[in-house]
Structure formats: structure tokens, C-alpha cells
């Protein structure tokens, strides 16, 4: 018989509602990307994550002279965009109903929580 002594939770969607506006993040990222002359418009879309956007651009620019500089600068700018939206979403995060009570009950029953 297996004895459970600890439970590890994923935060987003399990204990809290973290509502980041992914569409706005992606739109703003595409606006930045469209301003880069070396990257053709339409290479990325709002249907993919900003990380996948970076991958596509890296593949496209692979072997071109200034690819590392473009990717490095783009990575920094997209991180700044994502950070702004994540901070905003974190400030509006709400605990899922009854999550606190469930955690308190589990702790009272001796579970280690993480």
C-alpha cells in the first residue's frame, strides 16, 4: 500500500485563476516583429506563442550575418512585453473558490504541501 505524505500543486488553474491576455501579448509581439526589416511579415501569427515566434524567426535567420544580434534584441523585447502582461495578470489573480479551505484541511490531516 502506498502512503501519500505530500501533495504538490500546479498554481495556475489549480489554486488560482491567472488571467493573462495572451492575444494582446501576441499582437504586441507581432507589431515589434513586423518592425524588423530582415523578417518577412506573415512569418509568425497570433496563433502561436511568442516562444514559437522566436523559434521560427531563428530558423528563418539561421546563417544570416546579424541573426544573433536580431534574435538577442528580439528576445529581450518580447520578454519585456510578456513581463508587463504577467505582472498585470498577477495583480488581478484570484484564488479558486474553496482552494484555501482545501489546503487548510490537507495541512490539518498532516500532508506536506508544495
C-alpha positions in Angstrom: 0.0 0.0 0.0 1.3 3.4 -1.0 1.1 6.1 1.6 0.7 9.7 0.4 2.6 12.1 2.6 2.9 15.2 0.4 1.0 16.9 -2.4 2.5 19.3 -5.0 0.1 21.6 -6.8 0.3 23.5 -10.0 -0.7 27.0 -9.3 -2.5 28.3 -12.4 -5.9 26.7 -12.8 -5.5 24.6 -9.7 -5.3 27.1 -6.8 -5.6 30.4 -8.6 -7.1 31.9 -11.7 -4.3 33.6 -13.6 -5.8 35.5 -16.4 -3.1 36.8 -18.8 -4.3 38.3 -22.0 -2.3 36.1 -24.4 -3.9 37.6 -27.5 -2.7 41.1 -26.6 0.8 39.7 -25.8 1.0 38.1 -29.2 -0.4 41.1 -31.0 2.2 43.4 -29.4 4.9 40.9 -30.2 3.9 40.7 -33.9 3.9 44.5 -34.0 7.5 44.5 -32.8 8.5 41.7 -35.2 6.9 43.4 -38.1 9.2 46.4 -37.5 12.3 44.2 -38.2 13.3 44.6 -41.8 15.1 41.3 -42.0 12.0 39.3 -41.0 9.2 39.0 -43.6 5.7 39.9 -42.5 3.5 36.8 -42.1 6.3 34.6 -40.8 4.6 34.5 -37.4 0.9 34.7 -36.4 -1.1 35.3 -33.3 -2.0 31.6 -33.2 1.4 30.6 -31.8 3.2 31.5 -28.6 5.9 34.2 -28.5 8.4 31.5 -27.8 7.4 29.7 -31.0 7.6 33.0 -32.8 11.2 33.3 -31.7 11.9 29.8 -32.9 10.5 30.5 -36.3 12.5 33.7 -36.7 15.7 32.0 -35.5 15.2 29.3 -38.1 14.5 31.8 -40.8 17.5 34.0 -39.9 19.9 31.0 -39.4 23.1 31.7 -41.2 22.4 35.3 -41.9 25.1 37.7 -40.8 23.4 39.6 -38.0 21.0 36.8 -36.8 22.4 36.6 -33.3 22.0 40.3 -32.7 18.5 40.4 -34.0 17.4 37.4 -32.0 19.0 38.6 -28.9 17.4 42.0 -29.1 14.0 40.5 -30.0 14.2 38.0 -27.1 14.8 40.9 -24.7 11.9 43.0 -26.1 9.4 40.1 -26.2 10.4 39.3 -22.6 9.7 42.9 -21.6 6.3 42.6 -23.2 5.4 39.3 -21.6 6.6 40.6 -18.2 4.3 43.6 -18.3 1.3 41.4 -19.0 2.3 38.8 -16.4 2.7 41.5 -13.7 -0.7 42.9 -14.6 -2.3 39.5 -14.6 -0.7 38.6 -11.2 -2.2 41.7 -9.7 -5.6 40.5 -10.8 -5.1 36.9 -9.7 -7.9 35.4 -7.6 -7.9 32.2 -5.6 -10.2 29.5 -6.9 -13.3 29.1 -4.6 -12.6 26.8 -1.7 -8.9 26.3 -2.5 -7.8 27.9 0.8 -10.1 25.6 2.8 -8.9 22.5 0.9 -5.3 23.4 1.7 -6.1 24.1 5.3 -7.8 20.7 5.6 -5.0 18.9 3.9 -2.5 20.5 6.2 -4.6 19.7 9.3 -4.6 16.0 8.1 -0.8 16.1 8.1 0.0 16.4 4.4 3.1 18.3 3.4 2.1 20.8 0.6 4.1 22.3 -2.2 
